[in-house]
Amino acid sequence: MRLFITATDTNVGKTYTTKKLIELAAKQGLRPGVCKPIETGVATIPLDGKELLQTCQRFNQFYKDIEVNDIVFYSFKLPAAPYVAKGEEKIDIGLISEKIEELEKSCDILFIEGAGGLMVPIEEDYYMIDLIKESKAQALLVTPSQLGCINQTLLSLEALRNRSITHYWYVNLFKDKEEFFTITYPFYKKHFGQVPLELTSVFDNYLHRD
């Protein structure tokens, strides 16, 4: 199983969510695995990748014997979209696919964390959403709770539907948490019927999908 954690934008809570998913998977008796194919804004070591690795090491023996660069395949110093941050370097999508397949052999479920949002460019005409499609993973869209998130959420969900990517979504309540239930929740409730505020329920739906 592969689940790709993406978001409407950067700093929405992908790494936080991925760490929680690793813990939830372990509680279900699954051996979790993780990778973050591309990380930007890396001064010395990939900090998001380090957090993910340390979390996974608690539950999967295989991860105790590898380094952070084994789960972060490309890292760049500039805190920008991969296409910009990489400069003249080429990101080999085939290599990313190979490394994902290799990591998958050592776990029951592999969590793949993206960089930025869905339409963040990796190459000039290749975006994060294309990597989701190519990785043959289902997607979990993490959305924020601040003003403006309705537009971001609807656009992102539409993009996933247009690519025929099976997906789930989850509201990470951390910004404007109190205001969310006044300015955003009423529309979500009317439009979607159910609003996914509990990651445990979202993950359970994923595990028990048809």
C-alpha positions as CSV (number, residue, x, y, z in Angstrom):
1,M,0.0,0.0,0.0
2,R,1.1,3.5,-0.8
3,L,-0.4,6.7,0.5
4,F,1.0,10.0,-0.8
5,I,0.6,12.9,1.7
6,T,0.1,16.2,-0.1
7,A,-1.4,19.6,0.8
8,T,-2.9,22.7,-0.5
9,D,0.3,24.7,0.1
10,T,3.5,24.6,2.1
11,N,3.4,24.8,5.9
12,V,0.0,23.2,6.2
13,G,1.1,20.2,8.3
14,K,2.2,17.4,5.9
15,T,5.1,16.2,8.2
16,Y,2.9,16.4,11.3
17,T,0.2,14.4,9.5
18,T,2.7,11.8,8.2
19,K,4.1,11.2,11.6
20,K,0.7,10.7,13.0
21,L,-0.1,8.3,10.2
22,I,3.0,6.3,11.0
23,E,1.8,5.9,14.5
24,L,-1.7,5.0,13.5
25,A,-0.4,2.3,11.1
26,A,1.6,0.8,13.9
27,K,-1.4,0.7,16.1
28,Q,-3.2,-1.3,13.4
29,G,-0.4,-3.9,13.4
30,L,1.2,-2.6,10.2
31,R,4.9,-2.1,9.6
32,P,5.0,1.6,8.4
33,G,7.5,2.9,6.0
34,V,8.2,6.5,4.9
35,C,10.0,8.7,2.4
36,K,10.1,12.3,1.3
37,P,11.4,12.1,-2.2
38,I,12.3,15.9,-2.4
39,E,13.0,18.3,0.4
40,T,14.1,22.0,-0.1
41,G,15.3,24.6,2.3
42,V,17.9,22.1,3.6
43,A,20.9,23.9,5.3
44,T,22.7,20.8,6.5
45,I,20.4,17.8,6.8
46,P,16.8,17.4,5.7
47,L,14.9,18.3,9.0
48,D,11.5,17.0,7.8
49,G,13.1,13.8,6.6
50,K,14.9,13.4,10.0
51,E,11.6,13.7,11.9
52,L,10.0,11.2,9.6
53,L,12.9,8.7,9.9
54,Q,13.0,9.0,13.7
55,T,9.3,8.4,14.0
56,C,9.5,5.4,11.7
57,Q,12.5,3.9,13.6
58,R,10.2,3.4,16.6
59,F,8.0,0.9,14.7
60,N,10.1,-0.6,11.9
61,Q,13.4,-2.3,12.5
62,F,14.5,-1.8,8.9
63,Y,14.6,2.0,9.4
64,K,16.9,1.8,12.4
65,D,19.7,0.8,10.0
66,I,19.4,3.5,7.4
67,E,20.2,7.2,7.1
68,V,18.0,10.2,6.4
69,N,19.4,10.4,2.8
70,D,18.0,6.9,2.2
71,I,14.4,8.4,2.5
72,V,15.1,11.9,1.2
73,F,16.3,11.2,-2.4
74,Y,16.9,14.9,-3.4
75,S,17.6,17.8,-1.1
76,F,18.4,21.4,-2.0
77,K,19.4,24.4,0.1
78,L,17.1,27.0,-1.5
79,P,13.7,27.1,0.2
80,A,11.8,27.1,-3.1
81,A,9.9,24.9,-5.4
82,P,12.0,21.9,-6.5
83,Y,12.3,23.2,-10.1
84,V,13.8,26.5,-8.8
85,A,15.8,25.0,-5.9
86,K,17.5,22.4,-8.0
87,G,19.1,24.9,-10.3
88,E,20.8,23.0,-13.2
89,E,20.5,19.6,-11.5
90,K,18.1,17.2,-13.0
91,I,15.6,15.3,-10.8
92,D,15.4,11.7,-12.1
93,I,11.8,10.6,-11.7
94,G,12.8,7.1,-12.6
95,L,15.2,7.0,-9.8
96,I,12.6,8.2,-7.3
97,S,10.2,5.4,-8.5
98,E,13.0,2.8,-8.0
99,K,13.8,4.0,-4.5
100,I,10.0,4.0,-3.6
101,E,9.7,0.4,-4.8
102,E,12.8,-0.6,-2.8
103,L,11.5,0.9,0.4
104,E,8.1,-0.6,-0.1
105,K,9.7,-4.1,0.3
106,S,10.5,-3.4,4.0
107,C,7.0,-2.2,5.1
108,D,3.3,-3.0,4.9
109,I,2.3,0.6,4.1
110,L,4.6,3.3,2.6
111,F,3.8,6.9,3.4
112,I,5.2,9.3,0.8
113,E,5.4,12.9,1.7
114,G,5.4,15.5,-1.0
115,A,6.9,19.0,-1.1
116,G,4.6,22.0,-1.1
117,G,1.2,21.7,-2.9
118,L,-0.1,19.7,-5.8
119,M,1.0,22.1,-8.5
120,V,4.5,22.7,-7.3
121,P,6.9,22.2,-10.3
122,I,9.5,19.6,-10.1
123,E,10.6,20.0,-13.7
124,E,9.3,22.6,-16.2
125,D,6.3,20.5,-17.2
126,Y,6.2,18.0,-14.3
127,Y,4.4,18.8,-11.1
128,M,4.0,17.2,-7.6
129,I,0.6,15.9,-8.7
130,D,2.3,14.1,-11.6
131,L,4.6,12.4,-9.1
132,I,1.6,11.2,-7.2
133,K,0.1,9.7,-10.3
134,E,3.4,8.1,-11.4
135,S,4.0,6.6,-8.0
136,K,0.7,4.7,-8.3
137,A,-0.3,5.9,-4.8
138,Q,-3.6,7.1,-3.4
139,A,-3.4,10.6,-2.0
140,L,-4.3,12.3,1.3
141,L,-4.8,16.0,0.9
142,V,-4.0,18.0,4.0
143,T,-5.9,21.3,4.1
144,P,-5.5,24.2,6.5
145,S,-8.2,25.8,8.7
146,Q,-7.5,29.5,8.1
147,L,-9.5,32.0,6.0
148,G,-9.1,31.2,2.3
149,C,-8.9,27.5,2.7
150,I,-12.2,26.8,0.9
151,N,-10.8,28.0,-2.4
152,Q,-7.5,26.1,-1.9
153,T,-9.3,22.9,-0.9
154,L,-11.8,23.0,-3.8
155,L,-9.1,23.7,-6.4
156,S,-6.9,20.9,-5.0
157,L,-9.7,18.3,-4.9
158,E,-10.6,19.2,-8.4
159,A,-7.1,18.8,-9.6
160,L,-6.9,15.3,-8.0
161,R,-10.2,14.3,-9.6
162,N,-9.0,15.6,-13.0
163,R,-6.0,13.3,-12.8
164,S,-8.2,10.4,-11.7
165,I,-6.2,10.0,-8.5
166,T,-8.1,8.2,-5.7
167,H,-7.9,10.6,-2.8
168,Y,-9.0,11.5,0.7
169,W,-8.7,14.8,2.5
170,Y,-8.3,16.0,6.1
171,V,-8.5,19.4,7.8
172,N,-5.5,20.1,10.0
173,L,-7.0,22.3,12.7
174,F,-4.1,24.5,13.8
175,K,-4.5,28.0,12.3
176,D,-7.6,30.2,13.2
177,K,-9.0,27.1,14.8
178,E,-11.8,28.8,16.7
179,E,-12.8,31.0,13.7
180,F,-12.8,27.9,11.4
181,F,-16.1,26.7,12.8
182,T,-17.7,30.1,12.0
183,I,-16.2,31.1,8.7
184,T,-15.4,27.8,6.9
185,Y,-17.1,24.8,8.5
186,P,-20.7,25.8,7.5
187,F,-19.8,25.6,3.8
188,Y,-17.8,22.4,4.1
189,K,-20.7,20.8,6.0
190,K,-23.3,21.9,3.4
191,H,-21.1,21.0,0.4
192,F,-19.5,17.8,1.6
193,G,-21.9,16.5,4.2
194,Q,-19.1,15.2,6.4
195,V,-16.0,17.3,7.3
196,P,-12.9,15.1,7.9
197,L,-11.5,16.6,11.1
198,E,-10.2,13.4,12.6
199,L,-7.2,11.8,11.0
200,T,-8.0,8.4,12.7
201,S,-11.3,8.2,10.8
202,V,-9.7,9.2,7.5
203,F,-7.0,6.6,7.8
204,D,-9.6,4.0,8.8
205,N,-11.6,4.8,5.6
206,Y,-8.4,4.4,3.6
207,L,-7.6,1.0,5.1
208,H,-11.1,-0.3,4.6
209,R,-11.7,1.2,1.1
210,D,-13.4,-1.1,-1.4
